[in-house]
Amino acid sequence: MKRKPANLPALCLAALLLVPAASAHARSSDRNQPMNVDADRSDCSVASDTGPCVLTGNVVIVQGTLQIKSAKADIKRADGDISYVTLTGSQVTLKQELDDGSPFNGRANKVDYDMPKDIVILTGNAFVDKAGDTIKSERIVYNMKTGQVESGGTGSRVSMQLQPKNKDASAPPPPASKPAPAKPAPAKKGGG
């Protein structure tokens, strides 16, 4: 089933921007690639551009380097455009190569994207990893307009790990190499 390529990737691109490193963005050329969507079942209104579209069972969305896997994708449309997307599953997974070549991986039990408001919400064991910088929380909210990331919530904690910007400068120097042990001199014959 082919979908409009301009809007569903925005969900994925939004999720990819969740980590605080604003200099690396989702692979921009992916938006211009064909989108392939596979699912065990689809229930979409073809006659109307405003009806819902529900994909269920092993949903896989691939566009360029972007790969999304979920058990279900519930897509709401208004005037032919996607307005709201909810991805669910035991863990929805997102993978993409960023423009700087670094990998991005994200996962959550549920991912909601409100396109008019440009807000992405990852809920339930949410985790994002951009080249080693990670955020882990029960809920992660990203506002695409402002770049604001909010994590945590009622009774949940936030765990982050941020890599040093210059990994070489912060790494301890490698251990000095030890000289090879000297070979013993051959014994003299004849005892002289």
FENSUL-V248291 format. One record per residue. N is the residue number from 1. PHI is phi in degrees with one decimal (none if undefined). Layout:
n:phi
N:PHI
N:PHI
//
This chain:
n:phi
1:none
2:-94.3
3:-114.8
4:-65.3
5:-73.3
6:-79.2
7:-110.6
8:-60.4
9:-63.1
10:-60.2
11:-58.1
12:-68.1
13:-64.3
14:-63.2
15:-63.4
16:-72.4
17:-94.2
18:-69.0
19:-78.0
20:-69.8
21:-77.4
22:-76.3
23:-76.1
24:-109.1
25:-118.0
26:-55.0
27:-53.6
28:-65.3
29:-71.5
30:-62.4
31:-61.6
32:-92.0
33:-90.8
34:-64.0
35:-103.2
36:-110.2
37:-122.6
38:-127.0
39:-157.0
40:-68.7
41:-151.8
42:-131.6
43:-133.1
44:-127.3
45:-83.6
46:-84.0
47:-74.2
48:-124.3
49:-87.4
50:-114.5
51:-76.8
52:-74.3
53:-137.2
54:-120.9
55:-108.9
56:-134.1
57:78.0
58:50.9
59:-71.1
60:-130.7
61:-119.9
62:-129.2
63:-146.0
64:62.7
65:-85.8
66:-78.5
67:-134.6
68:-122.0
69:-130.2
70:-152.9
71:-81.5
72:-150.5
73:-126.5
74:-109.1
75:-112.6
76:-104.1
77:-121.5
78:-140.4
79:54.4
80:86.5
81:-104.3
82:-74.8
83:-107.7
84:-151.5
85:-129.7
86:-122.9
87:-109.0
88:-134.2
89:162.8
90:-59.0
91:-158.3
92:-78.2
93:-118.5
94:-127.9
95:-137.0
96:-163.0
97:-91.0
98:-85.4
99:-57.8
100:-83.1
101:91.3
102:-79.3
103:-85.1
104:-125.4
105:-136.5
106:-141.7
107:-158.0
108:-166.1
109:-70.9
110:-148.1
111:-126.7
112:-113.5
113:-133.1
114:-95.1
115:-66.0
116:-60.2
117:-89.7
118:55.2
119:-123.5
120:-114.9
121:-124.6
122:-101.7
123:-129.8
124:85.2
125:52.4
126:-75.2
127:-152.3
128:-131.4
129:-138.4
130:-119.4
131:51.7
132:96.6
133:-81.7
134:-127.8
135:-131.2
136:-134.7
137:-164.0
138:-71.9
139:-147.2
140:-129.0
141:-116.9
142:-123.8
143:-97.6
144:-67.7
145:-70.3
146:-100.9
147:81.6
148:-71.3
149:-116.2
150:-122.6
151:-127.4
152:92.5
153:147.4
154:-60.7
155:72.4
156:-111.9
157:-107.3
158:-116.3
159:-121.2
160:-130.7
161:-133.1
162:-117.2
163:-80.3
164:-63.0
165:-63.4
166:-111.6
167:-61.8
168:-67.5
169:-70.6
170:-90.9
171:-77.1
172:-64.8
173:-64.3
174:-64.3
175:-63.4
176:-65.2
177:-74.4
178:-89.8
179:-66.3
180:-65.4
181:-62.4
182:-70.2
183:-79.3
184:-65.1
185:-66.4
186:-63.5
187:-69.4
188:-79.4
189:-93.0
190:92.3
191:45.2
192:-47.3
//
